[in-house]
Amino acid sequence: ERLAGGAELSVDEALEQAQLSESVAGDADRALELLRKVQRRAPDNAFVTFSLGALLLQRDDDDGIGLLEAAGRCDDEVMFRVCEMLYGYFARHGRKQEAELWHGRYAERQAMEQAAYGERNAIHLGDRFEPHDLTPGELERLRAELAAIPGLRKAYFAKKQVAYFPRRRCLVLGFSVIPPWRFHSARRVKEMAARINAEVHFPDATLIFSIDGDIARFAKGLRRVADSRIK
């Protein structure tokens, strides 16, 4: 309807249109035509380039190889899938040397992804933090959503410095619900973490943790970051 009315689709919408042309309409040729068009519009969009390359590999077209490699260079979040697809493609076509190369890269990438997951899902005493880079609008919305949660005393927000894939933001929110004179309640802390996760819209994946009780010493570095106190 939008196209019929003369509107131009955004890159994301055009990508979705191409994907639906294959998955719903079952028209792979139409999907390929649409993907080529949107990739010319957005050659640096990793997801568009990846989708085009993947479709070409499904058609046993070697032109997809370079596109997948380019997608991985644009965005390291898709690189794991690139390694997996190229290994499978070369193995399927009996290209043993190239398959072994991409299998090695796949295994290496898998180990890196596991290490990245570990450092993004835990807080340690040696962790370092730096100011968040939210826009004023993002920060205002975040403050408002936190302020609407009853029982939340304090909130500190920053970026955690990471060794793996530093281009991917690792955001952290440390919160407090218990006044110093009150008894620490693990149940109350767990309920608050769940509520924050459900009701607050973060701009990227965010590690949410309590700074009450024994964990307080882990959050000293977070408190020292400039402008980290947002509630």
N, C-alpha and C positions, 0 to 999 in steps of 0.2 A: 504493500500500500504506500509506503514512504517513497519507494523508487518510482512508482506510478505517478506520484504527486510531484516528481521532479527533485526530491531531496537527495542529497549525497550521503551515503553511509559513511560512518567513521571507519577507521582502520579495523577496530575491534569488531564492529558490526559486519564489515565486509568479510572478515575472516570467519565469523560465525556463519554467514550466509554460505560461504564456500564449504565449510564443514558439514552444514545441514544438507547441502546439495548432494553430498556423498552418503552421509549416514541415514538420512530420512528419504530423500528422493531417489537414492541409488544411482545417481548420475555422476560417475567418476570423471567423465570427460568435461562436463560442465564445471565440476569442482576444480579441476585442473586449470581451466580457462580463467575462473574467478581468482584462484590463488596466484596465477601469473600476474594478473592485473593489480591485485593488492600488494604483491611483493614489489612491483615496479613503483608503487606509491610510497612504500615504506621499506626500503631495502635493508635498513638497520634494525628492523623489528625482528627479534630472535624467534618469536612464536610463529610469525608469518613465514619466515624463511624456513624454519623447522618443518612446518606443515607442508609446504611445497616440496621440500626435499624428501620427506617421508612418503608423500604420495607418489613421487617419481620412482622411489625405490620399490614401492609396491608394484609398479609397472615394469620393474627390471630395467630402469633407465639410469645409467651411471651419472647423469647430470645431477642426480639427487645427492651424490657423495659430497661434492663441493659445497652445496647449499647447507647440508647438515653441519659440515665443518665450520662454515661461516656463522651459522646459528650458535654454535658452541662458543665461538670467539666473542660474539655479541653479548652473550648472557651465560655466565657459568652455571646458572640454575638448570639449564637445559642440557648441559654437557654430559651428565650421567646417562640421560636417555639417548643422546647422540652416540655415545660409545656402545650402548646396548644394541642400537639399531644397525650401526655399521658392522659390528661383529657378526650379527645374525645374517646380514646381507652377504658379506664376503664368505661366511661359512656355507651358506645356502648355494653359492655359486662355485664352490670348490676352490676359492682363492685363499689357500691355506696361509701364506705368509702375511697377507693383509688381515686375515681373520685373527691370527695370533697377535699381531700388533694391537688391534683394537680390543682383543680380550684382555691383554695386559693393561691397557689404558682403562678398561672397564673395572678391572680389579683394583687398580690404584685409585680410581675415582670413588669406588665404593668405600674404600678405607677412609678416604678424605671426608666423604659425606657422613660417615659414622662418627668420625672425630669431631666434625663440625656440629653434629647433632648433640654430642656430649657436652661441648663447651657452651652451647646455647641453651641448655636445659638444666644448668646447675650454677650455683654461686659459690665461689671459693674465697678464702681470705686474701689470696694474692691477686684477685681480679682488679682490673683498672677500668675506670669509667670516664666518659667525656660528655660534654653537653649534648643534648638532643638537638636535632636540626629540623624540628617541626616548624611549619609556617605559622604565623600569628593566628590564622583561621583554624588550623588543626589544633593548636594549643588551647584556644578558647573553647572549642567544642569538647576537648578532653577534660578541661577543668569543669565545665558545666555538667558533664556526665558523671564525673566523680563526686561533685558537690551534691548530686541528687541521690546518692547512696547513703542512707542513714547508718550511723555507727562507724563510719570511716573517719578516723581522727586526722591522719596525715598520709600524704602520698609523695613519693620522690620518683622522678622520672629522668632517665638518661640513656645513653648508649653504652653498652659494654664493649670494650676492646677485645677483638677476637683474632686468633691466628689464622683460622681457615676462612677463606672467602670473605675478606674484610669489606668487599663491595656490598655485601648483603648486610643491611642494618640489623644489629642485635639490640633491640630495645628492652629495657627492664623497668619494672614498676615495683618499688618497695612500698608497702603500706603498713599502717599501724591502726589497730582497732581497740587496743586495751590501754587505758591510762596506767601510769607507773604504779599506782597504789592498788590496782585491781589484780586479781589472780589470773594467771595466763590460762586461757581456754583454747585447747587445740581444736575443738569442735567449732568454736566461734571463728577462729582464724580460717579454717577450711571453708566454712560457709561464706565468709566474706570474699575469699579468693574466687570461689565459684560465681558469686554474684558479680564481681568486677569483670570476670571473663565473659559473662553472659550479657551484661548491660553496657559495657564500655566498648566503643569502636576505636581500636588502635590502628594507626596507619600501616603498620607492619607487624609481623609476629613478635609478640612481647612476652618476656618471662615475668610472671607475676609471683611475688613472694612476700612473706611477712617479715617485718623487721622488729617484731616483738620477741620477748623471751630470749632464749639462748642464741638466736640467730642475729641479734642486734649488732654484735661485733663484726659480722660479715658485711654490714651495710655502712660502715664508717666511710669508706671511699665514695659511696653513692651520695651520702649527705654532703660531702665536701665539694661536689661538682657545682659549679656556678649555676644558679637558677634551677636547680633540680627539684626544689620544693614547689610542688604545684597544687597542694592543698594543705 
